[in-house]
């Protein structure tokens, strides 16, 4: 079995594949200050609750945008799984040409998402990942990673507002957002944050569609922790793919082993 680990700035997503089938997956907080022992205990608990054992894992693939997590993950793989992990590298993803000017600058999760989305749809795509940052990435009809955009994530944007405006009380960001012309402060905050961010997303998608040109229009795929919330707010999102990054890591590992 394959263990896929995607380490993001805020959350880490883990999944276990039995061949092509994702049989277990978890989302945990990224804790770069944790010790290797703490991470091992956490993983032991997840595996036990999921009815899994470490010795069932034959291979591990990791994408990581938090360098300090390497000192935790590497010894975990060596000590508990008894093999070295395969580290996903944005500058060398089999099957997806990378048109970034400097491929080494690209966050590996972005091209891994694009790889999985193109493998599934075989079409021109815009892939949106709602994480600590929100990323928008374009994929050509022939499966090239064209590039994209990065904006502050919804959580960061709202926290910045509350931190700088102590007179505004934090509100729950959920699907209860109503109209843009709200009649109380809590509703006004939800409207401005959620509907405003939805406008950012839809505006970026429309601009990218214009720049990509041609027909048919690219499909718009969304992933990430806040994707389900934004799907109901944005007009341009067509499909949710909650485990897109894990699937991309599986494909990366499969292609690497086939080389």
BALOBA-1460 file (C-alpha; in Angstrom, 3 decimals):
// residues 259
<rec num="1" residu="x" x="0.000" y="0.000" z="0.000"/>
<rec num="2" residu="x" x="0.999" y="3.615" z="-0.602"/>
<rec num="3" residu="x" x="0.975" y="6.353" z="2.023"/>
<rec num="4" residu="x" x="0.610" y="9.829" z="0.485"/>
<rec num="5" residu="x" x="1.338" y="12.898" z="2.643"/>
<rec num="6" residu="x" x="0.681" y="16.482" z="1.552"/>
<rec num="7" residu="x" x="2.165" y="18.977" z="4.021"/>
<rec num="8" residu="x" x="0.613" y="22.415" z="3.698"/>
<rec num="9" residu="x" x="1.269" y="25.549" z="5.717"/>
<rec num="10" residu="x" x="-1.807" y="25.050" z="7.916"/>
<rec num="11" residu="x" x="-2.944" y="21.462" z="7.430"/>
<rec num="12" residu="x" x="-1.386" y="18.151" z="6.466"/>
<rec num="13" residu="x" x="-3.493" y="15.695" z="4.477"/>
<rec num="14" residu="x" x="-2.654" y="11.992" z="4.543"/>
<rec num="15" residu="x" x="-4.092" y="9.136" z="2.535"/>
<rec num="16" residu="x" x="-3.561" y="5.411" z="2.116"/>
<rec num="17" residu="x" x="-4.002" y="3.854" z="-1.325"/>
<rec num="18" residu="x" x="-4.563" y="0.208" z="-2.072"/>
<rec num="19" residu="x" x="-3.476" y="0.282" z="-5.719"/>
<rec num="20" residu="x" x="-5.700" y="3.035" z="-7.219"/>
<rec num="21" residu="x" x="-8.235" y="3.112" z="-4.394"/>
<rec num="22" residu="x" x="-8.042" y="5.653" z="-1.582"/>
<rec num="23" residu="x" x="-9.087" y="3.618" z="1.442"/>
<rec num="24" residu="x" x="-8.252" y="5.976" z="4.317"/>
<rec num="25" residu="x" x="-7.558" y="9.687" z="4.550"/>
<rec num="26" residu="x" x="-7.104" y="12.249" z="7.317"/>
<rec num="27" residu="x" x="-6.577" y="16.002" z="7.702"/>
<rec num="28" residu="x" x="-4.444" y="17.133" z="10.636"/>
<rec num="29" residu="x" x="-2.868" y="20.403" z="11.714"/>
<rec num="30" residu="x" x="0.648" y="20.994" z="10.425"/>
<rec num="31" residu="x" x="2.863" y="21.219" z="13.507"/>
<rec num="32" residu="x" x="6.432" y="22.105" z="12.480"/>
<rec num="33" residu="x" x="7.476" y="22.456" z="16.129"/>
<rec num="34" residu="x" x="6.364" y="18.940" z="17.043"/>
<rec num="35" residu="x" x="8.964" y="16.319" z="17.837"/>
<rec num="36" residu="x" x="9.448" y="13.154" z="15.829"/>
<rec num="37" residu="x" x="8.099" y="11.193" z="18.817"/>
<rec num="38" residu="x" x="4.924" y="13.309" z="18.929"/>
<rec num="39" residu="x" x="4.341" y="12.782" z="15.222"/>
<rec num="40" residu="x" x="4.906" y="9.039" z="15.584"/>
<rec num="41" residu="x" x="2.328" y="8.863" z="18.397"/>
<rec num="42" residu="x" x="-0.185" y="10.828" z="16.330"/>
<rec num="43" residu="x" x="0.312" y="8.551" z="13.323"/>
<rec num="44" residu="x" x="0.028" y="5.474" z="15.522"/>
<rec num="45" residu="x" x="-3.325" y="6.719" z="16.767"/>
<rec num="46" residu="x" x="-4.607" y="7.454" z="13.257"/>
<rec num="47" residu="x" x="-3.531" y="4.073" z="11.938"/>
<rec num="48" residu="x" x="-5.018" y="2.235" z="14.906"/>
<rec num="49" residu="x" x="-8.345" y="4.080" z="14.606"/>
<rec num="50" residu="x" x="-8.374" y="3.302" z="10.886"/>
<rec num="51" residu="x" x="-7.664" y="-0.402" z="11.393"/>
<rec num="52" residu="x" x="-4.270" y="-0.109" z="9.685"/>
<rec num="53" residu="x" x="-0.717" y="-1.090" z="10.613"/>
<rec num="54" residu="x" x="2.565" y="0.541" z="9.643"/>
<rec num="55" residu="x" x="3.899" y="-2.683" z="8.116"/>
<rec num="56" residu="x" x="1.140" y="-2.572" z="5.488"/>
<rec num="57" residu="x" x="2.771" y="0.500" z="3.898"/>
<rec num="58" residu="x" x="5.169" y="-0.456" z="1.092"/>
<rec num="59" residu="x" x="5.858" y="3.043" z="-0.222"/>
<rec num="60" residu="x" x="5.504" y="6.658" z="0.918"/>
<rec num="61" residu="x" x="5.298" y="9.796" z="-1.219"/>
<rec num="62" residu="x" x="5.411" y="13.290" z="0.264"/>
<rec num="63" residu="x" x="4.838" y="16.821" z="-0.984"/>
<rec num="64" residu="x" x="5.977" y="19.423" z="1.513"/>
<rec num="65" residu="x" x="5.951" y="23.215" z="1.444"/>
<rec num="66" residu="x" x="7.153" y="23.489" z="5.072"/>
<rec num="67" residu="x" x="10.881" y="22.625" z="5.061"/>
<rec num="68" residu="x" x="11.081" y="22.191" z="8.848"/>
<rec num="69" residu="x" x="8.649" y="19.260" z="8.614"/>
<rec num="70" residu="x" x="11.288" y="17.208" z="6.777"/>
<rec num="71" residu="x" x="13.144" y="16.629" z="10.049"/>
<rec num="72" residu="x" x="9.959" y="14.997" z="11.408"/>
<rec num="73" residu="x" x="8.823" y="13.043" z="8.359"/>
<rec num="74" residu="x" x="12.159" y="11.538" z="7.336"/>
<rec num="75" residu="x" x="12.828" y="9.791" z="10.689"/>
<rec num="76" residu="x" x="9.190" y="8.684" z="10.888"/>
<rec num="77" residu="x" x="9.494" y="6.920" z="7.532"/>
<rec num="78" residu="x" x="12.841" y="5.401" z="8.420"/>
<rec num="79" residu="x" x="11.907" y="4.302" z="11.941"/>
<rec num="80" residu="x" x="8.268" y="3.257" z="11.575"/>
<rec num="81" residu="x" x="7.813" y="2.398" z="7.893"/>
<rec num="82" residu="x" x="11.381" y="1.147" z="7.294"/>
<rec num="83" residu="x" x="11.865" y="2.886" z="3.971"/>
<rec num="84" residu="x" x="12.846" y="6.294" z="2.660"/>
<rec num="85" residu="x" x="10.018" y="8.417" z="1.248"/>
<rec num="86" residu="x" x="9.756" y="9.653" z="-2.317"/>
<rec num="87" residu="x" x="9.795" y="13.456" z="-2.189"/>
<rec num="88" residu="x" x="7.671" y="15.121" z="-4.862"/>
<rec num="89" residu="x" x="9.580" y="17.811" z="-6.773"/>
<rec num="90" residu="x" x="7.801" y="20.514" z="-8.778"/>
<rec num="91" residu="x" x="10.699" y="20.803" z="-11.239"/>
<rec num="92" residu="x" x="10.370" y="17.183" z="-12.333"/>
<rec num="93" residu="x" x="6.832" y="15.817" z="-12.589"/>
<rec num="94" residu="x" x="6.606" y="12.994" z="-15.141"/>
<rec num="95" residu="x" x="3.872" y="13.497" z="-17.685"/>
<rec num="96" residu="x" x="3.314" y="17.223" z="-17.113"/>
<rec num="97" residu="x" x="5.586" y="19.778" z="-18.816"/>
<rec num="98" residu="x" x="6.135" y="22.767" z="-16.536"/>
<rec num="99" residu="x" x="6.048" y="26.183" z="-18.262"/>
<rec num="100" residu="x" x="6.962" y="28.161" z="-15.135"/>
<rec num="101" residu="x" x="10.000" y="30.362" z="-15.882"/>
<rec num="102" residu="x" x="11.811" y="28.833" z="-12.914"/>
<rec num="103" residu="x" x="10.178" y="25.439" z="-12.194"/>
<rec num="104" residu="x" x="12.019" y="25.163" z="-8.861"/>
<rec num="105" residu="x" x="10.043" y="28.187" z="-7.560"/>
<rec num="106" residu="x" x="6.696" y="26.471" z="-8.030"/>
<rec num="107" residu="x" x="4.963" y="25.059" z="-4.970"/>
<rec num="108" residu="x" x="4.904" y="21.317" z="-5.488"/>
<rec num="109" residu="x" x="1.267" y="21.016" z="-4.386"/>
<rec num="110" residu="x" x="0.188" y="23.233" z="-7.292"/>
<rec num="111" residu="x" x="1.591" y="21.039" z="-10.039"/>
<rec num="112" residu="x" x="0.553" y="17.865" z="-8.198"/>
<rec num="113" residu="x" x="-3.038" y="19.168" z="-8.184"/>
<rec num="114" residu="x" x="-2.766" y="19.978" z="-11.876"/>
<rec num="115" residu="x" x="-1.413" y="16.502" z="-12.629"/>
<rec num="116" residu="x" x="-4.342" y="14.813" z="-10.899"/>
<rec num="117" residu="x" x="-6.946" y="17.099" z="-12.452"/>
<rec num="118" residu="x" x="-5.605" y="16.622" z="-15.983"/>
<rec num="119" residu="x" x="-5.362" y="12.854" z="-15.508"/>
<rec num="120" residu="x" x="-9.056" y="12.812" z="-14.585"/>
<rec num="121" residu="x" x="-10.498" y="15.253" z="-17.140"/>
<rec num="122" residu="x" x="-8.031" y="15.352" z="-20.070"/>
<rec num="123" residu="x" x="-9.115" y="18.897" z="-20.889"/>
<rec num="124" residu="x" x="-8.135" y="22.522" z="-20.451"/>
<rec num="125" residu="x" x="-8.466" y="23.348" z="-16.778"/>
<rec num="126" residu="x" x="-8.328" y="25.999" z="-14.108"/>
<rec num="127" residu="x" x="-7.536" y="24.402" z="-10.748"/>
<rec num="128" residu="x" x="-8.251" y="26.359" z="-7.570"/>
<rec num="129" residu="x" x="-6.829" y="25.248" z="-4.217"/>
<rec num="130" residu="x" x="-8.357" y="26.926" z="-1.168"/>
<rec num="131" residu="x" x="-5.689" y="26.664" z="1.524"/>
<rec num="132" residu="x" x="-3.583" y="29.073" z="3.573"/>
<rec num="133" residu="x" x="-3.146" y="30.782" z="0.212"/>
<rec num="134" residu="x" x="-5.613" y="30.386" z="-2.617"/>
<rec num="135" residu="x" x="-3.912" y="29.304" z="-5.821"/>
<rec num="136" residu="x" x="-5.295" y="29.449" z="-9.362"/>
<rec num="137" residu="x" x="-3.499" y="27.302" z="-11.939"/>
<rec num="138" residu="x" x="-4.011" y="26.811" z="-15.655"/>
<rec num="139" residu="x" x="-3.504" y="23.570" z="-17.574"/>
<rec num="140" residu="x" x="-3.450" y="23.379" z="-21.362"/>
<rec num="141" residu="x" x="-5.392" y="20.940" z="-23.512"/>
<rec num="142" residu="x" x="-2.197" y="18.942" z="-24.031"/>
<rec num="143" residu="x" x="-1.503" y="18.719" z="-20.299"/>
<rec num="144" residu="x" x="1.053" y="21.509" z="-19.817"/>
<rec num="145" residu="x" x="1.222" y="23.403" z="-16.538"/>
<rec num="146" residu="x" x="0.949" y="26.987" z="-17.803"/>
<rec num="147" residu="x" x="1.237" y="28.937" z="-14.557"/>
<rec num="148" residu="x" x="-1.228" y="30.780" z="-12.383"/>
<rec num="149" residu="x" x="-1.835" y="33.159" z="-9.510"/>
<rec num="150" residu="x" x="-1.589" y="33.198" z="-5.720"/>
<rec num="151" residu="x" x="-3.775" y="35.259" z="-3.403"/>
<rec num="152" residu="x" x="-4.084" y="35.420" z="0.390"/>
<rec num="153" residu="x" x="-6.383" y="32.684" z="1.610"/>
<rec num="154" residu="x" x="-9.837" y="33.399" z="2.979"/>
<rec num="155" residu="x" x="-8.716" y="32.628" z="6.538"/>
<rec num="156" residu="x" x="-5.682" y="34.919" z="6.363"/>
<rec num="157" residu="x" x="-7.712" y="37.738" z="4.819"/>
<rec num="158" residu="x" x="-10.419" y="37.599" z="7.481"/>
<rec num="159" residu="x" x="-7.940" y="37.259" z="10.359"/>
<rec num="160" residu="x" x="-6.072" y="40.337" z="9.123"/>
<rec num="161" residu="x" x="-9.315" y="42.312" z="9.277"/>
<rec num="162" residu="x" x="-10.174" y="41.193" z="12.805"/>
<rec num="163" residu="x" x="-6.593" y="41.776" z="14.013"/>
<rec num="164" residu="x" x="-6.511" y="45.357" z="12.702"/>
<rec num="165" residu="x" x="-10.088" y="46.275" z="13.650"/>
<rec num="166" residu="x" x="-10.607" y="45.319" z="17.327"/>
<rec num="167" residu="x" x="-14.074" y="46.850" z="17.271"/>
<rec num="168" residu="x" x="-15.250" y="44.114" z="14.909"/>
<rec num="169" residu="x" x="-16.131" y="40.816" z="16.554"/>
<rec num="170" residu="x" x="-15.170" y="37.588" z="14.821"/>
<rec num="171" residu="x" x="-18.015" y="35.837" z="13.018"/>
<rec num="172" residu="x" x="-18.449" y="32.254" z="11.911"/>
<rec num="173" residu="x" x="-17.767" y="31.923" z="8.199"/>
<rec num="174" residu="x" x="-20.306" y="29.452" z="6.881"/>
<rec num="175" residu="x" x="-23.046" y="29.042" z="4.308"/>
<rec num="176" residu="x" x="-25.421" y="31.337" z="6.241"/>
<rec num="177" residu="x" x="-24.192" y="34.366" z="4.301"/>
<rec num="178" residu="x" x="-27.177" y="36.302" z="3.031"/>
<rec num="179" residu="x" x="-27.383" y="39.362" z="0.817"/>
<rec num="180" residu="x" x="-24.685" y="41.877" z="-0.028"/>
<rec num="181" residu="x" x="-26.820" y="44.648" z="1.485"/>
<rec num="182" residu="x" x="-26.783" y="43.379" z="5.057"/>
<rec num="183" residu="x" x="-28.635" y="45.011" z="7.959"/>
<rec num="184" residu="x" x="-26.413" y="44.149" z="10.946"/>
<rec num="185" residu="x" x="-22.664" y="44.080" z="11.538"/>
<rec num="186" residu="x" x="-22.263" y="40.294" z="11.747"/>
<rec num="187" residu="x" x="-24.147" y="39.832" z="8.470"/>
<rec num="188" residu="x" x="-22.181" y="42.675" z="6.902"/>
<rec num="189" residu="x" x="-18.929" y="40.940" z="7.811"/>
<rec num="190" residu="x" x="-20.094" y="37.629" z="6.353"/>
<rec num="191" residu="x" x="-21.240" y="39.352" z="3.201"/>
<rec num="192" residu="x" x="-18.051" y="41.328" z="2.751"/>
<rec num="193" residu="x" x="-15.721" y="38.437" z="3.519"/>
<rec num="194" residu="x" x="-17.512" y="35.580" z="1.779"/>
<rec num="195" residu="x" x="-19.279" y="37.313" z="-1.093"/>
<rec num="196" residu="x" x="-16.289" y="39.595" z="-1.576"/>
<rec num="197" residu="x" x="-13.923" y="36.649" z="-1.702"/>
<rec num="198" residu="x" x="-16.287" y="34.862" z="-4.068"/>
<rec num="199" residu="x" x="-16.043" y="37.906" z="-6.336"/>
<rec num="200" residu="x" x="-12.248" y="37.679" z="-6.206"/>
<rec num="201" residu="x" x="-12.382" y="34.012" z="-7.213"/>
<rec num="202" residu="x" x="-14.894" y="34.529" z="-10.023"/>
<rec num="203" residu="x" x="-12.984" y="37.549" z="-11.300"/>
<rec num="204" residu="x" x="-9.699" y="35.647" z="-11.382"/>
<rec num="205" residu="x" x="-11.296" y="32.705" z="-13.161"/>
<rec num="206" residu="x" x="-12.874" y="34.915" z="-15.820"/>
<rec num="207" residu="x" x="-9.600" y="36.756" z="-16.396"/>
<rec num="208" residu="x" x="-7.714" y="33.467" z="-16.739"/>
<rec num="209" residu="x" x="-10.319" y="32.136" z="-19.171"/>
<rec num="210" residu="x" x="-9.831" y="35.259" z="-21.290"/>
<rec num="211" residu="x" x="-6.047" y="34.866" z="-21.254"/>
<rec num="212" residu="x" x="-6.290" y="31.171" z="-22.144"/>
<rec num="213" residu="x" x="-8.635" y="32.004" z="-25.042"/>
<rec num="214" residu="x" x="-10.126" y="29.557" z="-27.501"/>
<rec num="215" residu="x" x="-12.852" y="26.975" z="-27.079"/>
<rec num="216" residu="x" x="-14.091" y="25.051" z="-25.283"/>
<rec num="217" residu="x" x="-13.709" y="27.067" z="-22.103"/>
<rec num="218" residu="x" x="-11.532" y="25.423" z="-19.441"/>
<rec num="219" residu="x" x="-13.273" y="23.439" z="-16.735"/>
<rec num="220" residu="x" x="-12.947" y="24.899" z="-13.246"/>
<rec num="221" residu="x" x="-11.978" y="22.448" z="-10.504"/>
<rec num="222" residu="x" x="-11.717" y="23.312" z="-6.794"/>
<rec num="223" residu="x" x="-9.963" y="21.551" z="-3.942"/>
<rec num="224" residu="x" x="-8.703" y="22.400" z="-0.449"/>
<rec num="225" residu="x" x="-10.280" y="22.702" z="2.971"/>
<rec num="226" residu="x" x="-12.493" y="25.704" z="2.164"/>
<rec num="227" residu="x" x="-13.568" y="24.511" z="-1.285"/>
<rec num="228" residu="x" x="-16.973" y="23.140" z="-0.142"/>
<rec num="229" residu="x" x="-17.832" y="26.495" z="1.446"/>
<rec num="230" residu="x" x="-16.765" y="28.509" z="-1.609"/>
<rec num="231" residu="x" x="-18.514" y="26.188" z="-4.074"/>
<rec num="232" residu="x" x="-21.865" y="27.521" z="-2.872"/>
<rec num="233" residu="x" x="-20.721" y="31.131" z="-3.192"/>
<rec num="234" residu="x" x="-18.684" y="31.225" z="-6.413"/>
<rec num="235" residu="x" x="-20.461" y="31.096" z="-9.751"/>
<rec num="236" residu="x" x="-17.510" y="29.740" z="-11.740"/>
<rec num="237" residu="x" x="-16.568" y="26.595" z="-9.768"/>
<rec num="238" residu="x" x="-17.885" y="23.523" z="-11.581"/>
<rec num="239" residu="x" x="-16.519" y="20.522" z="-9.696"/>
<rec num="240" residu="x" x="-15.199" y="19.794" z="-6.197"/>
<rec num="241" residu="x" x="-12.299" y="17.354" z="-5.892"/>
<rec num="242" residu="x" x="-11.561" y="17.111" z="-2.143"/>
<rec num="243" residu="x" x="-8.767" y="14.508" z="-2.438"/>
<rec num="244" residu="x" x="-7.127" y="15.919" z="-5.567"/>
<rec num="245" residu="x" x="-3.649" y="16.378" z="-4.063"/>
<rec num="246" residu="x" x="-3.542" y="12.845" z="-2.679"/>
<rec num="247" residu="x" x="-4.495" y="11.476" z="-6.079"/>
<rec num="248" residu="x" x="-1.777" y="13.589" z="-7.682"/>
<rec num="249" residu="x" x="0.791" y="12.173" z="-5.272"/>
<rec num="250" residu="x" x="-0.319" y="8.655" z="-6.145"/>
<rec num="251" residu="x" x="0.147" y="9.404" z="-9.834"/>
<rec num="252" residu="x" x="3.540" y="11.003" z="-9.170"/>
<rec num="253" residu="x" x="4.717" y="7.922" z="-7.281"/>
<rec num="254" residu="x" x="3.349" y="5.622" z="-9.957"/>
<rec num="255" residu="x" x="5.078" y="7.531" z="-12.753"/>
<rec num="256" residu="x" x="8.356" y="7.767" z="-10.820"/>
<rec num="257" residu="x" x="8.393" y="4.018" z="-10.249"/>
<rec num="258" residu="x" x="7.689" y="3.385" z="-13.932"/>
<rec num="259" residu="x" x="10.684" y="5.453" z="-15.106"/>
